[in-house]
Amino acid sequence: MTAMLEAAEVARRPRRPRSAPPAWLVVALACAGQFLVVLDVSVVNVALPSMRADLAMSESGLQWVVNAYSIAFAGFMLLGGRAGDLYGRKRMFLVGLGLFTAASLAGGLAQGDAQLLIARAVQGLGAAVLAPATLTIVTSAVPEGAARARAIATWTAVGAGGGAAGGFVGGLLVDTLSWRWVLLINVPVGALVLLGSLLWLTESRSGDGRRLDLPGALLVTGGLAVLAYGISQTEAEGWTAAATLLPLAAGLALVGSFLLVESRTAAPLMPLGLLRVRAVASANAAMFLSGSAMFSMWYFMTLYAQNVLGYSPLAAGAALIPTSLAIVLGSKLAPRFMRRLGARWVAVLGTTVAVAGFAWQSTMTADGAYVTAIMCPGILMMLGAGLAVTPLASLATSGAAPGEAGLVSGLVNTSRTMGGSLGLAVLSTLAAARTGGVASPEALTEGYALAFRVGTGVLLGGVVLMLAWLPRKISAN
């Protein structure tokens, strides 16, 4: 009886409130989620030639292994950011990570190209829910100012580390096991991050009772997908054929319908008024242009290394490690430069460095040496990317209200990924048209070089846009 009374007394005692986890642990878990999202892109790039051979995929089908993921990622990211604001950042982090992990398992077990592409699209949906939550969790855990700039730089650097690890690990897995393991590797890593997040992340939200704008998300995702398909049709049908013009017109109509829905709905996915804020609009426009060139860099560098220079998947992954480490270095240097120069000038500096790398890469030859044909231009491209992304993300999120933090974080990632998916569709189509269906090393090199020349021009346009439009007075202090 005495034991029962003591047990009842213990049960009546109020539980001590759970102490908040340290900020570094929260940032580490959020960065681990971002690491997975970026890891998946670099891992898959290395495995593309092996996927094509095993599943008998066409060149355009190979492009959709990347675009199925990136379009779903871009199209649903605003929805993911808003869901985090309304229903909780931790909850959406877990939902996105769980969906991403399950789709990785399905993709790794796919027996046909259709199954693989569906799994990749679902992966992109999971990443769209996960990625905005990672940046919002970081910005919520660290106060605005120099500390937040360092935290965002860490988030960018760790994500870039996924590129460095993905290239090497992907090549190792393809060489020693099979291409399937570049997707299956996400399963144990995702499970570990899920467990840590369940134990240590705390919930936060800024819910206001509004509903999610699912029609808007479907319209913008469908519009991007149809536009990318129409662009890819130009290689075989030309720009004036009905098979090209109809999907292009349909894609533009869907995007126009999205803007119309957003202007009239009570709870828009993307409040158009947000784009009246100069920092938000200009930084996202710059992200779009930068992403349209830089996102496709990994795709063409991997194909150049394997299809032209004859590298194995492992050698191609190892060859891109210095390139991936360069973006980590650039991301870590950016906050220091931002304190001295301001965010605007660091973004311009980084993009200019990337322009030099793209211009150098466009001089590639079919018998290029590693140092001059891959390593040095790749380092310049990604060092510039690392320097540019952090100040642009800081500018875009600096003026966000707490209730809009997830939305703006999603918009930043959406702009970069949307630009990347459409940029890849355009550049890969131009490269394929230049080769004219010839698979010789010389012809392939001409196509890849054209893609980098066009990318150089796009980035130069980005520099002009940043100089003319980015705010002058916002800096990280």
LOBAKOL-606863 format. One record per residue (C-alpha): x, y, z; residue in three letters. Coordinates in steps of 0.05 Angstrom, whole numbers, padded with zeros to 5 digits, always signed. Example, Ala and Ser with C-alpha at 12.3 -4.5 7.8 and 13.67 -1.06 7.14 Angstrom:
<rs>
+00246-00090+00156Ala+00273-00021+00143Ser
</rs>
This chain:
<rs>
+00000+00000+00000Met+00057+00047+00018Thr+00089+00034-00050Ala+00023+00050-00085Met+00016+00116-00047Leu+00087+00135-00064Glu+00075+00119-00137Ala+00012+00161-00137Ala+00049+00219-00106Glu+00103+00214-00160Val+00049+00214-00213Ala+00018+00278-00185Arg+00084+00316-00186Arg+00087+00365-00245Pro+00136+00346-00299Arg+00195+00391-00310Arg+00189+00429-00375Pro+00234+00400-00427Arg+00294+00445-00438Ser+00305+00472-00507Ala+00361+00438-00545Pro+00424+00479-00559Pro+00422+00520-00622Ala+00481+00483-00652Trp+00444+00417-00647Leu+00382+00447-00681Val+00425+00476-00736Val+00461+00409-00744Ala+00397+00370-00753Leu+00369+00421-00802Ala+00433+00419-00841Cys+00432+00343-00843Ala+00364+00347-00878Gly+00391+00397-00928Gln+00452+00352-00938Phe+00407+00296-00960Leu+00369+00339-01010Val+00434+00362-01044Val+00468+00294-01037Leu+00413+00264-01080Asp+00427+00311-01138Val+00502+00299-01140Ser+00496+00224-01128Val+00446+00215-01185Val+00488+00256-01234Asn+00546+00209-01227Val+00500+00149-01239Ala+00464+00176-01301Leu+00504+00138-01355Pro+00496+00073-01315Ser+00421+00085-01308Met+00414+00097-01382Arg+00451+00033-01400Ala+00413-00011-01350Asp+00343+00015-01364Leu+00353+00030-01439Ala+00334+00103-01430Met+00336+00156-01484Ser+00377+00220-01478Glu+00313+00260-01463Ser+00292+00207-01413Gly+00359+00215-01378Leu+00346+00290-01372Gln+00279+00274-01337Trp+00315+00233-01283Val+00340+00301-01261Val+00280+00344-01280Asn+00226+00299-01250Ala+00259+00312-01183Tyr+00275+00386-01193Ser+00207+00406-01222Ile+00168+00372-01166Ala+00218+00403-01118Phe+00210+00473-01146Ala+00135+00469-01157Gly+00115+00445-01087Phe+00168+00482-01046Met+00125+00543-01034Leu+00070+00496-01009Leu+00121+00462-00965Gly+00144+00529-00936Gly+00073+00551-00922Arg+00056+00484-00891Ala+00114+00492-00843Gly+00089+00561-00822Asp+00018+00535-00810Leu+00026+00465-00784Tyr+00095+00466-00753Gly+00166+00465-00779Arg+00186+00402-00742Lys+00124+00365-00767Arg+00137+00384-00839Met+00211+00368-00832Phe+00192+00297-00810Leu+00138+00289-00863Val+00184+00312-00919Gly+00243+00270-00895Leu+00199+00208-00888Gly+00170+00217-00958Leu+00239+00230-00987Phe+00267+00167-00954Thr+00210+00122-00977Ala+00215+00148-01048Ala+00290+00135-01048Ser+00275+00063-01031Leu+00224+00058-01087Ala+00272+00089-01137Gly+00328+00043-01118Gly+00283-00018-01130Leu+00253+00009-01196Ala+00250-00042-01253Gln+00234+00007-01309Gly+00245+00079-01329Asp+00173+00099-01313Ala+00178+00072-01242Gln+00244+00109-01233Leu+00216+00175-01258Leu+00154+00169-01213Ile+00199+00155-01153Ala+00242+00215-01171Arg+00181+00260-01174Ala+00158+00236-01105Val+00229+00248-01079Gln+00223+00319-01105Gly+00157+00327-01069Leu+00188+00303-01004Gly+00247+00350-01014Ala+00199+00407-01027Ala+00168+00397-00958Val+00235+00385-00925Leu+00280+00439-00953Ala+00241+00502-00932Pro+00235+00473-00862Ala+00311+00465-00857Thr+00325+00538-00871Leu+00267+00563-00828Thr+00290+00519-00770Ile+00360+00550-00776Val+00335+00622-00779Thr+00286+00610-00721Ser+00341+00581-00677Ala+00391+00637-00688Val+00376+00712-00678Pro+00382+00759-00738Glu+00450+00790-00750Gly+00521+00763-00757Ala+00504+00698-00720Ala+00447+00683-00768Arg+00491+00699-00828Ala+00542+00648-00802Arg+00486+00597-00791Ala+00460+00607-00862Ile+00531+00601-00888Ala+00537+00535-00850Thr+00471+00512-00879Trp+00496+00529-00949Thr+00564+00497-00937Ala+00535+00432-00909Val+00487+00428-00968Gly+00546+00438-01014Ala+00583+00384-00976Gly+00528+00338-01001Gly+00553+00353-01070Gly+00625+00336-01051Ala+00606+00272-01016Ala+00554+00253-01067Gly+00601+00254-01126Gly+00653+00209-01093Phe+00605+00164-01056Val+00560+00157-01117Gly+00619+00137-01160Gly+00642+00087-01109Leu+00573+00056-01102Leu+00563+00051-01178Val+00632+00020-01188Asp+00628-00030-01131Thr+00553-00045-01127Leu+00505-00013-01177Ser+00470+00052-01194Trp+00412+00031-01149Arg+00452+00044-01087Trp+00459+00118-01103Val+00385+00121-01083Leu+00384+00066-01031Leu+00439+00101-00992Ile+00388+00154-00972Asn+00348+00103-00933Val+00395+00090-00873Pro+00418+00163-00871Val+00346+00188-00873Gly+00326+00140-00818Ala+00382+00165-00772Leu+00363+00238-00784Val+00290+00222-00772Leu+00307+00191-00705Leu+00350+00249-00683Gly+00296+00299-00704Ser+00242+00263-00666Leu+00285+00265-00603Leu+00314+00335-00605Trp+00277+00383-00650Leu+00223+00426-00618Thr+00161+00449-00654Glu+00150+00520-00679Ser+00097+00550-00723Arg+00063+00615-00741Ser-00005+00587-00758Gly-00062+00635-00773Asp-00117+00586-00790Gly-00110+00594-00865Arg-00114+00535-00912Arg-00060+00511-00959Leu-00066+00534-01031Asp-00063+00465-01064Leu-00092+00489-01131Pro-00037+00540-01136Gly+00016+00487-01123Ala-00013+00441-01175Leu-00017+00496-01227Leu+00054+00521-01219Val+00083+00450-01217Thr+00043+00429-01278Gly+00062+00492-01315Gly+00137+00481-01302Leu+00133+00407-01322Ala+00096+00422-01387Val+00143+00480-01404Leu+00204+00435-01393Ala+00172+00381-01437Tyr+00158+00431-01492Gly+00230+00456-01490Ile+00256+00385-01494Ser+00213+00372-01556Gln+00250+00426-01595Thr+00309+00378-01604Glu+00269+00329-01646Ala+00212+00372-01673Glu+00240+00443-01678Gly+00212+00507-01648Trp+00154+00515-01698Thr+00124+00445-01695Ala+00057+00434-01662Ala+00089+00382-01616Ala+00131+00439-01588Thr+00085+00498-01591Leu+00025+00464-01558Leu+00061+00444-01493Pro+00096+00511-01490Leu+00030+00548-01496Ala-00003+00501-01446Ala+00054+00511-01397Gly+00050+00587-01402Leu-00026+00583-01394Ala-00018+00542-01330Leu+00033+00591-01302Val-00013+00649-01320Gly-00071+00613-01286Ser-00027+00605-01224Phe-00014+00680-01222Leu-00089+00693-01231Leu-00107+00645-01174Val-00055+00676-01129Glu-00083+00746-01141Ser-00154+00725-01123Arg-00149+00673-01068Thr-00155+00693-00995Ala-00096+00650-00975Ala-00047+00650-01034Pro+00011+00603-01039Leu+00054+00661-01060Met+00027+00729-01039Pro+00044+00772-01099Leu+00050+00832-01053Gly+00112+00800-01024Leu+00147+00812-01090Leu+00138+00887-01080Arg+00192+00882-01027Val+00255+00900-01066Arg+00301+00854-01027Ala+00255+00794-01037Val+00241+00806-01111Ala+00311+00824-01132Ser+00346+00768-01093Ala+00298+00716-01120Asn+00306+00741-01192Ala+00381+00735-01183Ala+00373+00665-01154Met+00332+00645-01214Phe+00384+00667-01264Leu+00442+00638-01225Ser+00407+00572-01215Gly+00390+00566-01289Ser+00464+00562-01305Ala+00497+00533-01242Met+00447+00476-01231Phe+00463+00445-01298Ser+00538+00450-01287Met+00540+00383-01250Trp+00499+00349-01304Tyr+00546+00369-01361Phe+00611+00361-01322Met+00592+00289-01304Thr+00573+00271-01375Leu+00636+00304-01402Tyr+00680+00266-01354Ala+00649+00198-01369Gln+00625+00203-01442Asn+00683+00243-01470Val+00744+00234-01425Leu+00727+00161-01409Gly+00726+00167-01333Tyr+00694+00112-01292Ser+00637+00133-01245Pro+00684+00132-01186Leu+00737+00172-01223Ala+00684+00223-01245Ala+00659+00230-01174Gly+00729+00239-01147Ala+00746+00289-01202Ala+00690+00335-01178Leu+00709+00334-01104Ile+00753+00398-01109Pro+00695+00431-01146Thr+00646+00413-01091Ser+00694+00434-01036Leu+00701+00502-01070Ala+00628+00518-01058Ile+00638+00500-00985Val+00697+00548-00981Leu+00658+00602-01016Gly+00599+00594-00969Ser+00643+00600-00908Lys+00680+00661-00935Leu+00617+00698-00954Ala+00596+00722-00884Pro+00665+00752-00873Arg+00663+00789-00939Phe+00591+00811-00926Met+00612+00847-00862Arg+00663+00887-00902Arg+00631+00896-00970Leu+00556+00885-00958Gly+00512+00830-00985Ala+00501+00863-01054Arg+00575+00868-01072Trp+00591+00798-01047Val+00535+00770-01091Ala+00564+00808-01151Val+00634+00785-01135Leu+00614+00712-01129Gly+00574+00712-01194Thr+00632+00746-01231Thr+00680+00691-01207Val+00629+00639-01232Ala+00627+00675-01300Val+00702+00666-01306Ala+00695+00592-01291Gly+00639+00581-01341Phe+00677+00618-01395Ala+00739+00575-01382Trp+00697+00511-01383Gln+00667+00531-01450Ser+00736+00522-01482Thr+00736+00447-01466Met+00765+00398-01516Thr+00755+00324-01529Ala+00825+00308-01502Asp+00827+00358-01444Gly+00873+00348-01384Ala+00840+00341-01316Tyr+00871+00403-01284Val+00852+00451-01340Thr+00789+00418-01367Ala+00754+00400-01301Ile+00787+00420-01236Met+00807+00494-01245Cys+00745+00518-01282Pro+00701+00477-01236Gly+00733+00508-01175Ile+00719+00578-01202Leu+00647+00561-01219Met+00630+00533-01151Met+00672+00582-01110Leu+00631+00636-01143Gly+00567+00599-01129Ala+00584+00593-01055Gly+00601+00666-01049Leu+00536+00687-01084Ala+00483+00642-01051Val+00493+00663-00979Thr+00485+00739-00990Pro+00425+00728-01036Leu+00391+00683-00985Ala+00406+00733-00930Ser+00377+00790-00971Leu+00314+00752-00988Ala+00300+00731-00916Thr+00324+00794-00879Ser+00257+00830-00881Gly+00211+00770-00873Ala+00158+00773-00818Ala+00158+00712-00771Pro+00094+00687-00802Gly+00124+00690-00872Glu+00192+00659-00856Ala+00176+00591-00884Gly+00144+00622-00946Leu+00205+00665-00961Val+00252+00607-00948Ser+00212+00565-00996Gly+00212+00621-01047Leu+00288+00626-01045Val+00297+00551-01058Asn+00241+00552-01110Thr+00273+00608-01150Ser+00340+00572-01152Arg+00310+00504-01168Thr+00258+00530-01217Met+00313+00566-01255Gly+00355+00503-01252Gly+00301+00457-01280Ser+00282+00503-01337Leu+00356+00520-01349Gly+00374+00447-01354Leu+00317+00435-01404Ala+00341+00492-01448Val+00416+00478-01443Leu+00410+00403-01453Ser+00366+00415-01514Thr+00417+00464-01543Leu+00473+00415-01529Ala+00436+00357-01562Ala+00418+00399-01622Ala+00491+00418-01632Arg+00514+00345-01630Thr+00462+00328-01684Gly+00454+00258-01657Gly+00528+00241-01665Val+00557+00208-01603Ala+00631+00218-01618Ser+00674+00252-01565Pro+00685+00312-01610Glu+00611+00322-01624Ala+00591+00314-01551Leu+00645+00363-01530Thr+00617+00415-01578Glu+00548+00407-01548Gly+00572+00412-01476Tyr+00616+00472-01493Ala+00556+00508-01523Leu+00517+00497-01459Ala+00573+00530-01419Phe+00577+00589-01467Arg+00503+00602-01460Val+00510+00594-01384Gly+00565+00647-01385Thr+00518+00696-01419Gly+00462+00681-01369Val+00508+00694-01310Leu+00532+00759-01341Leu+00459+00780-01344Gly+00454+00762-01271Gly+00512+00808-01254Val+00478+00866-01289Val+00412+00851-01253Leu+00446+00850-01185Met+00482+00916-01197Leu+00418+00950-01219Ala+00367+00920-01171Trp+00395+00891-01107Leu+00388+00937-01047Pro+00450+00976-01030Arg+00440+00986-00955Lys+00425+00916-00930Ile+00486+00881-00903Ser+00503+00828-00851Ala+00529+00861-00789Asn
</rs>
